[in-house]
Amino acid sequence: MYVGLAEVREFTAREKGRLLSLGQQLSVHLDNAKLYANLREKIEALQAERALREHFVSVLAHDLRGPLSAAKSGAQLLMRHPERLDQRRDVALRIDRNIERTDRMVRDLLDANRIQGGQRLPLRLDMCDLGGVAQEVVEELIALHGDRFVLQAEERVRGIWSAEELRRALWNLGSNAIKYGAATEPITFTVTRAGDRARASVHNRGPVIAPADQEQIFKPFTRTHAAKEGPSKGWGLGLTLVWGCAQAHGGTVSAQSDTATGTTFSLELPLDARPYQPREP
């Protein structure tokens, strides 16, 4: 907006008063417009969060129903034939396996909620071998999905970490590679050390993760556009837990994806995670 005169002279006191009044009114309108825009953003964010929660609750109910139903049917079978209890170890193992699966789901949810609230994952630190942890994960994945996994690990990549959290992080990366990677290509785990840092990477071929998605995929309940449109279902928690594991150890996690080289997720850790732990009150 421009206010001026056709001649060169000073504004009169009356004109200055009018301009001041006009400026004050415009400021009020601009402030109102700014407040309205902020209010719209908050409303849209709340609506998106509500839709996300509704979707999450429906997926949670569906996913938990499976293992709980399997455990319940197994328990009922044992109760109908208690005399055969010694002969039905397979049923008892199935019950235990499904309860363990349910417990893992609930734990993942609690930890994702903790991360979303800005808290660190609690760690039980001890000396462990990153290559050994990766070897355990690869063996478990081979038992479930077949011989598509390759481990390339340097010897004695040791540090003070939480073996349990590292195992869960690498498991999630391997599971994601199975879900979203090419079905016929190998999945490679690599463990290396450089100076005072250790690195564990998981590489697969398959759909490229767009740069915009690479910035968002570590947030809770976030999935890429390709993942949403594909047949694989999920909560969008796996990479959040990987990020939480890296943060709790004082490390980082990154994603690199392009058509030429494929997709690689890398977990980089300091060799000693103790200095990065919050102090006890």
Secondary structure, 3 states (H helix, E strand, C coil): CCCCCCCCCCCCHHHHHHHHHHHHHHHHHHHHHHHHHHHHHHHHHHHHHHHHHHHHHHHHHHHHHHHHHHHHHHHHHHHHCHHHHHHCHHHHHHHHHHHHHHHHHHHHHHHHHHHHCCCCCCCCCEEEEHHHHHHHHHHHHHHHHCCCEEEEECCCCEEEECHHHHHHHHHHHHHHHHHHCCCCCCEEEEEEEECCEEEEEEEECCCCCCHHHHCCCCCCCCCCHHHHHCCCCCCCCHHHHHHHHHHHCCCEEEEEEECCCEEEEEEEEECECHHHCCCCC
